[in-house]
Amino acid sequence: MFGLSMSELLVIGVVFVLFLKPEDLPKLARVMGKIYHQLNSAYRQLIRDLNSLS
């Protein structure tokens, strides 16, 4: 992904979290959870649609 390995992305993520204020961490986790849920739902819908074509 963009020429970055998984370990490099992990390091970038850890550095990003370290620069956040502690009171912002729950909000970040909530937003990331919502994004994950939306992406997962879209993926499942895509799979259902593709399976219904065959």
C-alpha atoms as an extended CHARMM CRD file, in Angstrom:
* protein
*
        54  EXT
         1         1  MET       CA              0.0000000000        0.0000000000        0.0000000000  PROA      1               0.0000000000
         2         2  PHE       CA              1.6970000000        3.1900000000       -1.2380000000  PROA      2               0.0000000000
         3         3  GLY       CA              5.0760000000        1.4750000000       -1.0040000000  PROA      3               0.0000000000
         4         4  LEU       CA              4.8590000000        1.1350000000        2.7910000000  PROA      4               0.0000000000
         5         5  SER       CA              5.1670000000       -2.1410000000        4.6170000000  PROA      5               0.0000000000
         6         6  MET       CA              2.8390000000       -3.1280000000        7.4430000000  PROA      6               0.0000000000
         7         7  SER       CA              5.5330000000       -2.4670000000       10.0580000000  PROA      7               0.0000000000
         8         8  GLU       CA              6.0860000000        1.0550000000        8.7190000000  PROA      8               0.0000000000
         9         9  LEU       CA              2.3580000000        1.7540000000        8.8720000000  PROA      9               0.0000000000
        10        10  LEU       CA              2.3010000000        0.4490000000       12.4420000000  PROA      10              0.0000000000
        11        11  VAL       CA              5.1390000000        2.7780000000       13.4590000000  PROA      11              0.0000000000
        12        12  ILE       CA              3.3690000000        5.7420000000       11.8430000000  PROA      12              0.0000000000
        13        13  GLY       CA              0.1790000000        4.8270000000       13.7030000000  PROA      13              0.0000000000
        14        14  VAL       CA              1.9610000000        4.5530000000       17.0550000000  PROA      14              0.0000000000
        15        15  VAL       CA              3.6920000000        7.9110000000       16.5730000000  PROA      15              0.0000000000
        16        16  PHE       CA              0.3520000000        9.4790000000       15.6020000000  PROA      16              0.0000000000
        17        17  VAL       CA             -1.3300000000        8.1490000000       18.7690000000  PROA      17              0.0000000000
        18        18  LEU       CA              1.5650000000        9.3550000000       20.9420000000  PROA      18              0.0000000000
        19        19  PHE       CA              1.0070000000       12.9360000000       19.7770000000  PROA      19              0.0000000000
        20        20  LEU       CA             -2.6910000000       12.9100000000       20.6750000000  PROA      20              0.0000000000
        21        21  LYS       CA             -3.9240000000       14.1730000000       24.0010000000  PROA      21              0.0000000000
        22        22  PRO       CA             -5.0940000000       11.3400000000       26.2820000000  PROA      22              0.0000000000
        23        23  GLU       CA             -8.6290000000       12.7380000000       26.3940000000  PROA      23              0.0000000000
        24        24  ASP       CA             -8.8340000000       12.4630000000       22.5750000000  PROA      24              0.0000000000
        25        25  LEU       CA             -8.0900000000        8.7190000000       22.5120000000  PROA      25              0.0000000000
        26        26  PRO       CA            -11.6680000000        7.5490000000       23.2610000000  PROA      26              0.0000000000
        27        27  LYS       CA            -13.0320000000        9.8090000000       20.5240000000  PROA      27              0.0000000000
        28        28  LEU       CA            -10.4260000000        8.4830000000       18.0770000000  PROA      28              0.0000000000
        29        29  ALA       CA            -11.2840000000        4.8870000000       18.9790000000  PROA      29              0.0000000000
        30        30  ARG       CA            -14.9960000000        5.5810000000       18.4900000000  PROA      30              0.0000000000
        31        31  VAL       CA            -14.4330000000        7.1800000000       15.0720000000  PROA      31              0.0000000000
        32        32  MET       CA            -12.1180000000        4.3820000000       13.9620000000  PROA      32              0.0000000000
        33        33  GLY       CA            -14.7000000000        1.8070000000       15.0950000000  PROA      33              0.0000000000
        34        34  LYS       CA            -17.4260000000        3.5200000000       13.0790000000  PROA      34              0.0000000000
        35        35  ILE       CA            -15.2080000000        3.6710000000        9.9950000000  PROA      35              0.0000000000
        36        36  TYR       CA            -14.3230000000       -0.0130000000       10.3820000000  PROA      36              0.0000000000
        37        37  HSD       CA            -17.9990000000       -0.9220000000       10.7460000000  PROA      37              0.0000000000
        38        38  GLN       CA            -18.9750000000        1.0510000000        7.6250000000  PROA      38              0.0000000000
        39        39  LEU       CA            -16.1790000000       -0.4830000000        5.5440000000  PROA      39              0.0000000000
        40        40  ASN       CA            -17.0160000000       -3.9720000000        6.7750000000  PROA      40              0.0000000000
        41        41  SER       CA            -20.7150000000       -3.4750000000        5.9810000000  PROA      41              0.0000000000
        42        42  ALA       CA            -19.9080000000       -2.2140000000        2.4910000000  PROA      42              0.0000000000
        43        43  TYR       CA            -17.6060000000       -5.1870000000        1.8990000000  PROA      43              0.0000000000
        44        44  ARG       CA            -20.2650000000       -7.6820000000        3.0260000000  PROA      44              0.0000000000
        45        45  GLN       CA            -22.8680000000       -6.0030000000        0.7970000000  PROA      45              0.0000000000
        46        46  LEU       CA            -20.4900000000       -6.1650000000       -2.1660000000  PROA      46              0.0000000000
        47        47  ILE       CA            -19.8890000000       -9.8780000000       -1.5650000000  PROA      47              0.0000000000
        48        48  ARG       CA            -23.6630000000      -10.4940000000       -1.3230000000  PROA      48              0.0000000000
        49        49  ASP       CA            -24.2530000000       -8.6010000000       -4.5660000000  PROA      49              0.0000000000
        50        50  LEU       CA            -21.5000000000      -10.4790000000       -6.3750000000  PROA      50              0.0000000000
        51        51  ASN       CA            -22.8020000000      -13.8310000000       -5.1250000000  PROA      51              0.0000000000
        52        52  SER       CA            -26.3370000000      -12.9890000000       -6.2730000000  PROA      52              0.0000000000
        53        53  LEU       CA            -25.0660000000      -12.4200000000       -9.8250000000  PROA      53              0.0000000000
        54        54  SER       CA            -23.9630000000      -16.0140000000      -10.1920000000  PROA      54              0.0000000000
